[in-house]
Amino acid sequence: MSVTSTLARETVANLLRDRSWVALTGAGISTDSGIPDYRGPTSIRATPMQYSEFVGSLDAQQRYWARSYLGWRRIGHAKPNAGHRALADLETAGLAGVITQNVDGLHAAAGSRRLITLHGDIATVICLDCGDRSTRTELQDRLADANPRLDEPPVLEHAELRPDGDAVARDWQQFRLVGCLQCSGRLKPDVVFFGESVPKARVEAAYALVERADVLVVLGSSLTVMSGLRFVRHQARQQHPAVIINRGPTRGDDLATVKIDSGCSETLSEIRETLLD
């Protein structure tokens, strides 16, 4: 059933009241924090870096880190919006946990305590050769020291920034990489790239969370990739309710109990007000 945002409060609140539920979030929940999504109605087509491309080419690593270095200047300073804060508050109203496809860290910053980051966290860096983990802030400082003359655009426009922090960079061929402090190996953000598998333990933890809940609520995801769509399909097989709140169509619309074509921040704020009243 598809409903307009004016019916969101009563329709979804009635489904969630006195029940356990899980939120599955995508890039659309972070657009109000200034981070554009990949496939929303206003998004501009971009091709994200593939895992095989990154690990197989020094040029690809150079290009990625030059772009990510610029993108971090916005991603790293983004703040949680009303949608993130509403979800944190709703942990006292049946929300059993959040499964997020985002890597921006904004759910944790908003105070969500029961959180599974399917695709990792861009604030952490991993060495592909020795496995050492370090902070992105530390790496950003090292990259700044190594590239003092990087030509940065004064403003990153929508088409120049992506949800994984990848931004357009000019003259990336001159960008100097830095290696792992432990072994001088190749560094990669500790996130799941396109074409890379989500760690099995993370998927199992997410399924377990969904299994224990009564309702799945999808927020700001087109469900284009299987890492999110599989949970909606699982709900349908179990004949359990699934709510989808997203601007524009999704791959799971035909499986939804309720589909609301609306923004996450305003809809979650209404649900929060109703359930916590």
DOVOTOR-317833 format. One line per 8 residues: number of its first residue (from 1); for each residue y, z, x of N, C-alpha, C, O. Coordinates in steps of 0.2 Angstrom, whole numbers, m for minus. Example, Ala and Ser with C-alpha at 12.3 -4.5 7.8 and 13.67 -1.06 7.14 Angstrom:
2
1	m28:39:66:m22:39:62:m16:39:66:m17:42:71 ~ m11:35:64:m5:36:68:0:39:64:6:40:67
This chain:
277
1	m6:0:4:0:0:0:6:0:4:7:4:9 ~ 11:m5:3:17:m5:7:23:m2:3:23:m4:m3 ~ 26:2:6:32:5:2:38:5:6:38:4:12 ~ 44:6:3:50:5:6:52:12:9:49:17:7 ~ 57:13:14:59:19:17:61:24:12:60:30:13 ~ 63:22:6:66:27:1:60:31:m2:61:36:m5 ~ 54:28:m2:48:32:m4:44:35:1:39:38:0 ~ 47:35:7:43:38:13:42:45:12:36:47:13
9	47:49:10:46:56:10:40:58:5:36:62:8 ~ 41:56:m1:36:59:m6:29:56:m4:24:59:m5 ~ 28:49:m2:22:46:m2:18:49:4:12:51:4 ~ 21:49:10:18:51:16:17:59:16:12:62:18 ~ 22:63:14:22:70:14:16:72:9:13:77:11 ~ 15:69:4:10:71:0:3:70:3:m2:74:2 ~ 2:65:7:m4:63:11:m5:69:16:m11:70:18 ~ 1:71:19:0:75:25:0:83:23:m3:87:27
17	3:84:18:3:92:16:m3:95:15:m8:93:12 ~ m4:101:19:m10:105:19:m16:101:22:m22:103:21 ~ m14:96:26:m20:93:30:m18:92:37:m13:93:39 ~ m24:91:41:m23:90:48:m22:83:50:m25:79:47 ~ m17:81:54:m16:74:55:m14:73:63:m12:78:66 ~ m15:67:65:m14:65:72:m9:59:72:m9:55:67 ~ m4:59:76:1:54:77:m1:49:83:m3:52:88 ~ m1:43:82:m2:38:87:5:34:88:7:31:83
25	8:35:94:14:32:95:14:26:100:11:26:104 ~ 19:21:98:20:16:102:27:15:104:31:20:103 ~ 29:10:107:36:9:110:41:10:105:47:11:107 ~ 40:8:99:45:8:94:48:15:92:53:16:90 ~ 44:20:94:47:27:93:53:29:99:56:33:98 ~ 53:25:104:57:26:109:63:22:110:68:22:114 ~ 64:17:105:69:12:105:76:16:104:81:14:106 ~ 76:21:100:82:25:99:84:29:105:90:32:105
33	80:29:110:82:32:116:84:27:121:86:29:127 ~ 85:21:119:88:16:123:83:12:127:84:8:132 ~ 76:13:125:71:9:129:68:4:124:65:6:119 ~ 69:m2:126:67:m8:121:59:m8:121:56:m6:125 ~ 57:m11:115:50:m12:115:48:m19:116:52:m23:118 ~ 41:m20:116:39:m27:118:39:m32:112:41:m38:113 ~ 37:m29:106:36:m34:101:40:m33:94:38:m35:89 ~ 45:m28:94:48:m27:88:53:m32:86:53:m38:90
41	56:m32:80:59:m37:77:65:m40:82:67:m45:81 ~ 68:m35:86:74:m37:90:72:m38:97:76:m39:101 ~ 65:m37:99:63:m38:106:64:m45:108:63:m50:104 ~ 65:m46:115:65:m52:118:59:m53:122:57:m49:125 ~ 55:m59:121:49:m60:124:49:m59:132:53:m62:135 ~ 44:m55:134:44:m53:141:37:m53:143:32:m51:139 ~ 35:m55:149:28:m55:151:27:m49:156:30:m50:162 ~ 24:m44:154:23:m38:159:18:m40:165:14:m45:164
49	19:m36:170:14:m37:176:7:m36:174:5:m30:171 ~ 2:m40:176:m5:m39:175:m7:m35:181:m5:m36:187 ~ m13:m31:180:m15:m27:185:m18:m31:191:m17:m29:197 ~ m22:m36:189:m25:m40:194:m20:m44:198:m21:m45:205 ~ m14:m45:195:m9:m48:199:m6:m43:204:m4:m45:210 ~ m5:m37:202:m1:m32:206:m6:m30:212:m3:m30:217 ~ m12:m29:211:m16:m27:216:m18:m33:221:m20:m32:227 ~ m18:m39:219:m20:m45:223:m14:m48:227:m16:m53:230
57	m8:m46:226:m3:m49:229:3:m45:232:5:m41:228 ~ 4:m45:238:10:m41:241:16:m43:238:21:m39:237 ~ 17:m50:236:23:m52:233:24:m49:226:30:m47:224 ~ 18:m49:222:19:m46:216:21:m38:216:25:m36:212 ~ 18:m35:221:20:m28:222:28:m27:224:31:m23:221 ~ 30:m32:228:37:m32:230:41:m33:224:46:m30:223 ~ 39:m38:220:43:m40:214:43:m34:209:48:m33:206 ~ 37:m31:208:37:m26:203:41:m20:205:45:m17:201
65	41:m18:211:44:m12:213:52:m13:214:56:m8:212 ~ 54:m19:215:61:m21:215:64:m20:208:69:m17:207 ~ 60:m22:203:62:m22:196:61:m15:193:66:m13:190 ~ 56:m12:195:55:m5:193:60:0:196:62:5:192 ~ 62:m1:202:67:3:205:74:3:201:77:8:200 ~ 75:m3:198:81:m4:194:80:m1:187:84:3:184 ~ 74:m2:184:73:0:177:72:8:177:74:11:172 ~ 70:11:182:70:18:182:76:22:181:77:27:179
73	82:18:183:88:21:182:90:22:175:94:26:174 ~ 87:19:171:88:20:164:82:24:161:83:29:157 ~ 76:22:162:70:26:160:70:33:162:68:37:158 ~ 72:34:168:71:41:171:77:45:168:76:51:169 ~ 82:43:165:87:47:162:87:47:154:91:50:151 ~ 82:43:151:82:43:144:80:50:141:77:54:144 ~ 83:51:135:82:58:132:78:57:126:78:52:122 ~ 74:62:124:71:61:117:75:60:111:81:63:111
81	73:57:106:77:55:100:75:60:95:70:64:95 ~ 78:58:89:76:63:83:68:62:81:65:67:78 ~ 65:56:82:58:55:81:54:59:85:49:63:83 ~ 55:59:92:52:64:96:52:71:94:47:75:94 ~ 58:73:93:60:80:91:56:82:85:54:88:84 ~ 56:78:80:53:79:74:45:80:74:43:85:72 ~ 42:76:79:35:77:80:34:83:83:29:87:81 ~ 38:85:88:37:92:91:37:98:86:33:102:86
89	42:97:81:43:102:76:37:102:71:35:108:69 ~ 34:96:70:29:96:65:22:98:67:17:98:64 ~ 22:101:74:16:104:76:14:111:72:9:113:71 ~ 19:113:68:18:119:64:17:117:57:16:121:52 ~ 16:110:56:15:108:49:9:103:49:9:98:46 ~ 4:105:52:m3:101:52:m4:96:57:m9:93:58 ~ 2:94:61:1:89:67:m4:92:72:m2:97:76 ~ m10:89:73:m15:92:78:m13:90:85:m16:93:90
97	m10:84:85:m8:81:92:m5:74:92:m5:71:86 ~ m3:72:97:0:66:98:m4:62:103:m5:64:109 ~ m6:56:101:m9:51:106:m3:46:107:m1:42:102 ~ m1:45:113:5:40:114:2:34:119:m1:36:124 ~ 5:28:117:4:23:122:10:22:126:9:18:131 ~ 15:26:126:21:26:130:20:29:136:16:34:137 ~ 24:27:141:23:30:148:30:34:150:31:36:155 ~ 34:34:145:41:37:146:42:44:147:47:47:149
105	37:48:145:37:55:145:42:59:140:43:65:141 ~ 44:55:135:49:58:130:46:63:126:49:67:123 ~ 39:62:124:36:67:119:36:74:123:37:79:120 ~ 34:74:129:33:80:133:40:83:133:41:89:133 ~ 45:79:135:52:82:135:55:85:129:59:89:129 ~ 52:82:123:54:84:117:51:91:115:53:94:110 ~ 45:93:118:42:99:117:35:98:114:32:103:112 ~ 32:92:113:26:91:111:21:94:116:21:93:122
113	16:99:113:12:102:117:5:99:117:1:100:122 ~ 3:97:112:m4:94:111:m3:86:112:m2:83:107 ~ m4:84:118:m2:77:120:m7:73:124:m9:76:129 ~ m9:67:122:m13:63:126:m9:57:128:m7:53:123 ~ m8:56:134:m4:50:136:m9:44:138:m12:44:144 ~ m11:40:134:m16:35:135:m15:31:141:m20:29:145 ~ m9:29:142:m7:24:147:m4:27:153:m1:24:157 ~ m4:34:153:m1:37:159:6:39:159:9:39:153
121	9:41:164:16:43:165:19:40:170:17:41:176 ~ 25:36:169:28:33:174:32:37:179:34:35:184 ~ 32:44:178:36:48:182:31:50:188:33:54:192 ~ 25:48:188:20:50:193:18:43:197:17:38:194 ~ 17:43:203:15:38:207:8:39:210:7:45:213 ~ 4:34:211:m3:35:214:m4:30:219:m1:25:219 ~ m7:33:225:m9:28:230:m15:25:229:m20:28:227 ~ m16:18:229:m22:14:227:m27:15:233:m33:13:231
129	m25:17:238:m30:18:244:m33:25:245:m39:25:246 ~ m29:30:244:m32:37:245:m31:41:239:m34:47:239 ~ m28:39:234:m28:43:228:m23:48:227:m22:52:222 ~ m19:49:232:m14:54:232:m8:53:227:m6:47:226 ~ m6:58:223:m1:57:218:5:61:221:5:66:224 ~ 11:58:219:17:60:221:22:59:215:20:56:210 ~ 28:61:215:33:60:210:37:54:211:38:52:216 ~ 39:51:205:43:45:205:50:47:208:53:42:211
137	52:52:207:59:54:209:59:54:217:64:51:220 ~ 54:56:220:53:56:227:53:49:230:56:47:234 ~ 49:45:226:49:38:228:55:34:227:57:30:231 ~ 59:36:222:65:32:220:70:34:226:74:29:228 ~ 70:40:229:74:41:234:72:37:241:77:35:244 ~ 66:37:242:64:33:248:65:26:247:67:23:252 ~ 64:23:241:66:16:240:74:15:241:76:10:243 ~ 78:19:238:85:19:239:87:19:247:91:15:249
145	84:23:251:85:23:258:83:17:261:86:14:266 ~ 77:14:259:75:8:262:79:1:259:78:m4:263 ~ 82:2:254:85:m4:251:93:m2:249:94:m3:243 ~ 97:m1:254:104:1:252:108:m4:249:113:m3:246 ~ 106:m10:250:110:m16:248:107:m20:242:109:m25:240 ~ 103:m17:238:100:m20:233:105:m22:228:109:m18:226 ~ 105:m28:226:110:m31:221:108:m28:214:103:m31:211 ~ 111:m23:211:110:m21:204:114:m24:199:121:m23:200
153	112:m26:194:116:m28:188:120:m22:185:117:m17:185 ~ 126:m23:184:130:m17:181:127:m14:175:128:m8:174 ~ 124:m18:171:121:m15:164:115:m19:163:114:m25:164 ~ 109:m15:162:103:m18:161:103:m20:153:103:m16:149 ~ 103:m27:152:103:m29:145:96:m28:142:91:m27:146 ~ 95:m29:136:89:m29:132:83:m33:136:78:m30:136 ~ 85:m39:137:80:m43:140:78:m41:147:74:m44:150 ~ 82:m37:150:82:m35:157:78:m28:158:77:m26:164
161	76:m25:153:72:m19:154:66:m19:149:67:m21:143 ~ 61:m16:151:55:m16:147:52:m9:146:54:m4:150 ~ 48:m7:142:45:m1:140:42:3:146:42:9:147 ~ 39:m1:151:36:2:157:41:3:163:39:4:168 ~ 47:2:161:52:3:167:53:m3:171:57:m3:176 ~ 50:m9:169:51:m15:173:57:m19:171:58:m20:165 ~ 61:m20:176:68:m23:174:69:m29:179:66:m30:184 ~ 73:m34:176:75:m40:180:79:m38:187:83:m34:186
169	76:m40:192:80:m39:199:81:m46:202:77:m50:202 ~ 87:m46:204:89:m52:208:87:m51:216:87:m45:218 ~ 86:m56:219:84:m56:226:79:m51:228:79:m48:233 ~ 73:m51:223:68:m46:225:64:m48:231:61:m43:234 ~ 65:m54:234:61:m56:240:63:m52:246:59:m51:251 ~ 69:m49:245:72:m45:251:70:m38:250:72:m33:254 ~ 67:m36:245:66:m29:243:61:m26:248:55:m29:249 ~ 62:m20:251:58:m17:256:53:m12:252:56:m7:249
177	47:m13:253:42:m8:250:41:m2:255:43:m2:261 ~ 39:4:252:37:10:256:30:11:254:28:10:249 ~ 26:14:259:19:16:258:18:23:257:23:27:257 ~ 12:25:255:10:32:254:12:36:260:11:34:266 ~ 14:42:259:16:47:264:10:50:267:10:52:273 ~ 4:49:264:m2:52:267:m6:47:271:m8:49:276 ~ m6:41:269:m10:36:272:m7:29:273:m10:24:276 ~ 0:28:271:3:22:272:1:17:267:2:11:268
185	m4:19:262:m7:14:258:m2:11:252:4:13:252 ~ m5:7:248:m1:4:242:0:9:237:m4:12:234 ~ 6:9:234:8:13:229:9:10:222:11:4:222 ~ 7:13:217:7:10:210:9:16:205:7:21:206 ~ 14:14:200:15:20:195:8:22:192:4:17:191 ~ 8:28:191:2:31:188:1:29:180:1:33:176 ~ 1:22:179:1:20:172:m4:14:172:m6:11:177 ~ m7:13:166:m12:8:164:m8:1:163:m4:1:159
193	m9:m3:168:m6:m10:168:m10:m14:162:m15:m12:161 ~ m6:m19:160:m10:m24:156:m16:m27:160:m15:m29:166 ~ m22:m27:157:m28:m30:160:m31:m24:164:m37:m25:167 ~ m29:m18:164:m32:m12:167:m35:m8:161:m32:m7:156 ~ m41:m5:162:m44:m1:157:m41:6:157:m39:9:162 ~ m40:9:151:m38:16:150:m44:20:152:m50:19:151 ~ m43:25:156:m48:30:158:m53:32:153:m50:34:147 ~ m59:32:154:m64:34:148:m63:41:146:m63:42:140
201	m61:46:150:m61:53:148:m55:53:143:m55:57:138 ~ m49:49:144:m44:49:140:m45:46:133:m43:49:128 ~ m49:41:133:m51:38:127:m55:43:123:m54:43:117 ~ m60:46:126:m64:51:122:m61:56:120:m62:59:114 ~ m56:59:123:m52:64:121:m48:62:115:m47:66:110 ~ m45:56:115:m41:54:109:m46:53:103:m44:55:97 ~ m52:50:104:m56:49:98:m58:56:95:m58:57:89 ~ m59:61:100:m61:68:97:m55:71:93:m57:74:88
209	m49:70:95:m43:72:92:m43:69:85:m42:72:80 ~ m44:62:85:m44:59:78:m49:61:74:m49:62:68 ~ m55:62:77:m61:64:73:m60:71:69:m62:72:64 ~ m56:76:72:m55:82:70:m50:82:64:m49:87:61 ~ m46:77:64:m40:77:59:m42:73:53:m47:69:53 ~ m38:74:48:m39:71:41:m36:64:41:m38:59:38 ~ m30:64:44:m25:58:43:m23:55:50:m21:60:54 ~ m22:49:51:m19:46:57:m13:43:55:m13:39:50
217	m8:44:58:m1:41:57:1:37:63:2:40:69 ~ 2:31:62:4:26:68:12:26:67:14:25:62 ~ 15:27:73:22:27:73:25:22:79:24:23:85 ~ 28:17:76:32:12:81:27:8:85:28:7:91 ~ 21:6:83:17:2:87:15:m4:83:13:m4:77 ~ 15:m10:86:13:m16:82:5:m17:82:2:m21:79 ~ 2:m12:86:m6:m12:87:m8:m19:89:m14:m21:88 ~ m4:m22:93:m7:m28:96:m12:m28:101:m17:m32:102
225	m12:m22:105:m17:m21:110:m23:m16:107:m21:m12:103 ~ m29:m17:110:m34:m14:107:m34:m6:108:m37:m2:104 ~ m30:m4:113:m30:3:115:m28:7:109:m29:13:108 ~ m23:4:105:m21:8:99:m25:6:92:m26:10:88 ~ m26:m1:92:m29:m3:86:m36:0:84:m38:1:79 ~ m40:1:90:m46:4:89:m47:11:85:m51:12:81 ~ m41:15:85:m41:21:82:m40:20:74:m43:23:70 ~ m36:15:72:m35:13:65:m41:10:62:m43:12:57
233	m45:6:66:m51:3:64:m56:9:63:m60:9:58 ~ m56:14:67:m61:19:67:m59:23:60:m64:25:57 ~ m53:24:59:m51:28:53:m54:24:47:m56:27:42 ~ m53:17:47:m55:13:41:m63:14:40:m66:14:35 ~ m67:14:46:m74:14:45:m76:21:43:m81:22:39 ~ m72:26:44:m74:33:42:m71:34:35:m72:39:32 ~ m67:29:32:m64:30:26:m59:35:25:m59:39:20 ~ m56:36:31:m50:41:31:m44:38:31:m43:32:33
241	m38:42:28:m32:38:27:m29:37:34:m29:40:39 ~ m25:31:34:m21:29:40:m14:27:37:m14:23:32 ~ m9:30:40:m2:28:38:1:24:44:0:26:50 ~ 5:19:43:8:15:48:15:15:46:17:13:41 ~ 19:17:51:27:17:50:29:13:56:29:15:62 ~ 32:7:55:34:2:60:39:m3:57:38:m5:51 ~ 43:m5:61:48:m11:59:44:m17:60:43:m19:66 ~ 42:m21:55:39:m27:56:31:m26:55:29:m21:54
249	28:m32:55:20:m31:54:17:m29:60:19:m29:65 ~ 11:m26:58:6:m24:63:m1:m27:62:m2:m30:57 ~ m5:m27:67:m12:m29:66:m16:m25:62:m22:m27:60 ~ m14:m19:61:m18:m14:56:m15:m14:49:m18:m9:46 ~ m11:m18:47:m8:m17:41:m13:m17:35:m12:m14:30 ~ m18:m22:36:m23:m22:30:m28:m16:30:m31:m16:25 ~ m27:m12:35:m32:m6:35:m28:0:33:m31:6:32 ~ m21:0:32:m17:6:31:m18:8:24:m18:4:19
257	m18:14:23:m17:17:16:m10:17:14:m9:15:8 ~ m6:18:18:2:17:17:5:13:23:4:16:28 ~ 9:8:22:13:5:27:20:6:25:22:4:20 ~ 24:8:30:31:9:29:35:5:34:34:6:40 ~ 39:0:31:42:m4:36:49:m1:37:54:m2:33 ~ 50:3:42:56:7:43:56:10:50:50:10:54 ~ 61:12:52:62:15:59:58:22:59:58:26:54 ~ 56:24:65:53:30:66:57:36:65:55:41:62
265	63:36:68:68:42:69:69:44:62:69:50:60 ~ 72:40:58:74:42:51:68:44:46:69:49:43 ~ 63:40:47:57:42:43:54:49:45:52:53:40 ~ 53:50:51:50:56:53:55:62:52:53:68:50 ~ 61:61:52:66:66:50:65:68:43:66:74:41 ~ 64:63:39:63:64:32:57:68:31:57:73:27 ~ 51:66:34:45:69:33:46:77:36:43:81:33 ~ 49:78:41:50:84:44:54:89:39:52:94:38
273	59:86:36:63:90:31:59:92:25:59:98:23 ~ 54:87:23:50:89:17:45:94:19:44:99:15 ~ 41:93:24:35:97:26:37:104:28:34:109:28 ~ 43:105:31:45:111:34:50:115:29:53:120:31 ~ 52:112:24:57:115:19:54:121:16:57:124:12
